[in-house]
Amino acid sequence: MTGDETTLGTTLRVWRDRITPAAAGLPRGRTRRAKGLRREELAELAGISVDYVVRLEQGRHTTPSAQVVASLARALQLNDAERDHLYRLAGLVPPADGEISDHIPPGLSRVLNRLVDAAAAVFAADWRMIWWNRGWAGLLGDPSTTPLPLRNFARDTFPIEGRGPHLSHWPVTSLGQDTVESAVVSDLRRATGRFPDSRRLTDLLQVLTTGNDRFAELWASGAVGAHREDHKIVEHPAVGPIAVDCDVVIDGDAERKVVILTAAPDSEDETKFRLAVLSGVPGSAGPS
């Protein structure tokens, strides 16, 4: 290979060409000239502008942020080695083994792209939101308008100085708030065993223990566990209150959490749920 064939821009084009729309969860549409994803489709999946993708591929911008690289890695369904290579091409240090990962592996991406009838999101081990689908944005509002450090369910559960929530744009009431609080705290304690050297997790725990008395009280109890399920009422501005079931699936050693919201089948809540999802904001599933 020549030097030009190993640049960030060329590598992005090669990886874009190898992903089919079907593999990315996109409709096939009419006959395509592009053998892989179009630039517009990559931009949509990664949550960045088409112009930015063009500048990256043409080599007019060679230093994307770590957030953008993580989003591109997910959109391109890179494995861990490819993701680390992309970080290095961008002049960045790949995520350390001891740090919490925001990467979503290709197999999980394929499953997520098929959850078209549910509101779904993925959270990292520290409860930072790293992905969501259109259904989630329709039901709860578009998380992309919230600053990245505040897209965290633990911070929403234990607000600092009464600020929040940040992950929903309208009121959401848990029918088992005490249980959820205990589960989130015990889940974070379990994460400290998996990621003892994570600066991100350490910083989050410092913020919560010093800024929220309820969190500090529960943290002192020493419980270890996981958040598995909840029942919520979403006060949707377009269709009114919706009762939803919340199920949490833990994915692998990385302690990713797949959160899926659904309504009871053949109920009024399911009808309103579908209307809320259809009324969702235009655009793509979100990046971290």
C-alpha positions in Angstrom: 0.0 0.0 0.0 1.1 3.6 -0.6 0.9 6.2 2.1 -2.3 7.6 0.7 -4.0 4.2 1.0 -3.4 4.1 4.7 -4.8 7.5 5.6 -7.8 8.1 7.8 -9.9 9.3 4.8 -9.1 6.3 2.6 -9.6 3.8 5.5 -13.1 5.3 6.2 -14.0 4.9 2.5 -12.9 1.3 2.4 -14.9 0.5 5.6 -17.9 2.4 4.3 -17.9 0.4 1.1 -18.0 -2.9 2.8 -21.1 -2.3 4.9 -24.4 -3.0 3.1 -27.5 -1.1 3.9 -29.2 -4.3 5.2 -26.3 -4.9 7.6 -26.7 -1.4 8.9 -30.4 -1.8 9.4 -31.3 0.5 6.5 -34.0 -0.1 3.8 -32.6 -1.4 0.6 -34.5 1.1 -1.6 -34.0 1.4 -5.3 -31.0 0.1 -7.4 -27.8 1.6 -5.9 -24.6 2.7 -7.5 -22.8 2.6 -4.2 -21.7 -0.9 -3.3 -21.8 0.0 0.4 -23.1 2.8 2.5 -23.6 6.2 0.9 -21.9 9.1 2.7 -25.3 10.4 3.7 -26.1 7.1 5.3 -22.9 6.9 7.2 -23.5 10.5 8.5 -27.0 9.5 9.6 -25.8 6.4 11.4 -23.0 8.2 13.1 -25.0 11.3 14.0 -22.7 13.8 12.2 -23.1 16.0 9.2 -22.6 14.8 5.6 -20.2 17.7 5.0 -18.1 16.4 7.9 -17.9 12.9 6.5 -16.8 14.4 3.1 -14.1 16.4 4.7 -12.8 13.4 6.7 -12.7 11.2 3.6 -11.1 13.8 1.4 -8.4 14.4 4.0 -9.4 18.0 4.7 -10.0 17.2 8.3 -7.8 14.6 10.0 -8.3 15.1 13.7 -11.9 14.2 14.7 -12.7 14.1 18.4 -12.8 10.8 20.4 -16.6 11.2 20.4 -16.8 11.3 16.6 -14.4 8.4 16.3 -16.5 6.3 18.7 -19.6 7.1 16.7 -18.0 6.2 13.4 -16.7 2.9 14.8 -20.2 1.9 15.8 -21.7 3.0 12.5 -19.1 1.1 10.6 -19.5 -2.0 12.8 -15.8 -2.2 13.5 -14.3 -4.9 15.7 -12.1 -3.9 18.6 -8.8 -4.0 16.6 -10.3 -1.9 13.8 -11.7 0.6 16.3 -8.3 1.0 17.9 -6.7 1.5 14.5 -9.3 4.2 13.7 -8.4 6.0 16.9 -4.7 5.9 16.0 -5.3 7.2 12.5 -7.1 10.1 14.1 -4.1 10.8 16.3 -5.9 9.6 19.4 -5.0 7.0 22.0 -7.5 4.0 21.9 -9.6 3.4 25.0 -7.5 1.8 27.7 -8.4 -1.8 28.7 -9.1 -0.6 32.2 -11.5 2.2 31.1 -15.2 1.8 30.5 -15.9 1.2 26.8 -18.5 3.0 24.7 -18.0 0.7 21.8 -20.9 -1.4 20.5 -19.8 -4.6 18.8 -21.2 -5.5 15.3 -23.3 -8.4 16.6 -25.1 -6.2 19.1 -25.6 -3.5 16.5 -27.4 -6.0 14.2 -29.7 -6.9 17.0 -30.4 -3.3 17.9 -31.2 -2.3 14.4 -34.0 -4.9 14.4 -35.8 -3.4 17.4 -38.1 -1.2 15.3 -41.2 -1.7 17.4 -39.6 -0.7 20.7 -37.9 2.3 22.3 -34.4 1.1 22.9 -31.1 2.6 24.2 -27.7 1.3 25.2 -25.8 2.5 28.3 -22.2 1.9 29.2 -21.1 0.4 32.5 -21.4 3.7 34.3 -24.9 4.3 32.9 -23.8 6.8 30.2 -26.1 6.6 27.2 -24.1 5.6 24.1 -26.9 4.7 21.6 -30.6 5.2 21.1 -33.1 4.5 18.3 -35.8 6.6 16.8 -38.4 5.0 19.0 -36.5 6.2 22.1 -36.3 9.7 20.8 -40.0 9.7 19.9 -41.1 8.4 23.3 -38.8 10.5 25.5 -37.3 13.2 23.3 -34.1 13.4 21.4 -31.0 12.9 23.7 -28.6 14.5 21.3 -29.6 18.0 22.6 -28.2 17.0 26.1 -24.5 17.5 26.7 -22.6 14.2 26.7 -21.6 14.2 30.4 -25.2 14.6 31.4 -26.5 11.7 29.3 -26.3 9.5 32.3 -29.1 7.5 33.9 -27.4 7.4 37.3 -27.2 11.2 37.3 -30.9 11.4 36.3 -31.8 9.0 39.1 -29.8 11.0 41.7 -29.8 14.6 40.5 -27.2 17.0 41.7 -28.7 20.2 43.3 -32.1 19.4 41.8 -30.8 19.6 38.3 -32.4 17.2 35.8 -33.6 15.0 34.5 -31.6 15.2 31.3 -32.5 12.0 29.4 -36.2 12.7 29.0 -37.7 15.9 27.7 -41.0 15.5 29.7 -41.9 13.9 33.0 -41.3 10.2 33.5 -42.4 8.5 36.7 -41.1 5.2 38.0 -43.6 3.1 39.8 -40.8 1.5 41.8 -38.4 4.4 42.4 -36.9 3.1 45.6 -36.1 -0.2 43.9 -34.6 1.5 40.9 -32.4 3.7 43.1 -31.1 0.7 45.0 -30.5 -1.2 41.8 -28.6 1.6 40.1 -26.3 2.0 43.1 -25.6 -1.7 43.4 -25.0 -1.9 39.7 -22.4 0.9 39.9 -20.7 -0.9 42.8 -20.5 -4.0 40.6 -18.9 -1.9 37.8 -16.1 -0.8 40.2 -15.1 -4.4 40.4 -15.0 -4.8 36.7 -13.4 -1.4 36.0 -11.3 -0.6 39.1 -9.0 1.8 37.2 -11.7 3.7 35.3 -11.2 7.4 35.8 -14.7 8.1 34.3 -16.4 5.8 36.9 -14.3 7.2 39.7 -15.3 10.8 38.8 -19.0 9.9 38.5 -19.0 8.3 41.9 -17.3 11.3 43.4 -19.9 13.6 42.0 -22.8 11.5 43.2 -21.5 10.7 46.7 -20.8 14.4 47.4 -23.7 15.8 45.6 -26.7 13.6 46.4 -27.4 12.5 50.0 -29.7 9.6 48.9 -26.9 8.2 46.7 -24.4 8.5 49.5 -26.7 6.7 51.9 -27.3 3.8 49.5 -23.6 3.6 48.5 -22.7 3.2 52.1 -24.9 0.1 52.3 -22.4 -1.9 50.2 -25.0 -3.8 48.1 -23.9 -5.3 44.8 -26.5 -6.2 42.1 -28.0 -5.1 38.8 -30.9 -3.0 37.5 -33.2 -5.5 35.6 -36.7 -4.0 35.2 -39.1 -1.2 36.0 -42.6 0.1 35.2 -42.9 3.8 34.2 -45.5 6.4 33.2 -44.3 8.7 30.4 -46.2 12.0 30.2 -45.9 12.3 26.5 -46.9 15.8 25.2 -48.5 14.6 22.0 -50.5 11.5 23.1 -50.8 11.8 26.9 -49.7 9.4 29.6 -48.3 6.0 28.5 -47.6 3.1 30.8 -44.5 1.3 29.7 -42.5 -1.7 30.8 -38.7 -1.3 31.1 -36.5 -4.3 30.7 -32.7 -4.2 31.1 -30.4 -6.7 29.5 -26.7 -6.8 30.5 -24.4 -7.4 27.5 -21.1 -9.2 28.2 -18.0 -8.4 30.2 -18.2 -4.7 29.1 -21.3 -4.4 31.3 -23.2 -2.6 28.6 -26.9 -2.3 29.4 -29.6 -2.6 26.7 -32.7 -0.9 27.9 -36.0 -1.7 26.1 -39.3 0.1 26.7 -42.5 -1.4 25.5 -46.2 -1.2 26.2 -48.6 -4.0 27.0 -49.9 -5.7 23.8 -53.3 -4.9 22.5 -53.8 -2.1 25.1 -54.6 1.6 24.8 -51.0 2.2 26.1 -49.6 0.3 23.1 -51.7 2.4 20.7 -50.4 5.6 22.3 -46.9 4.1 22.4 -46.9 3.6 18.6 -48.2 7.1 18.0 -45.5 8.5 20.2 -42.8 6.6 18.3 -44.2 7.8 15.0 -44.2 11.4 16.2 -40.5 11.1 17.0 -37.9 13.5 15.8 -36.4 12.9 12.4 -32.9 11.7 12.1 -30.8 8.8 13.1 -30.1 6.6 16.0 -27.8 8.5 18.3 -24.1 8.5 19.0 -22.5 8.7 22.3 
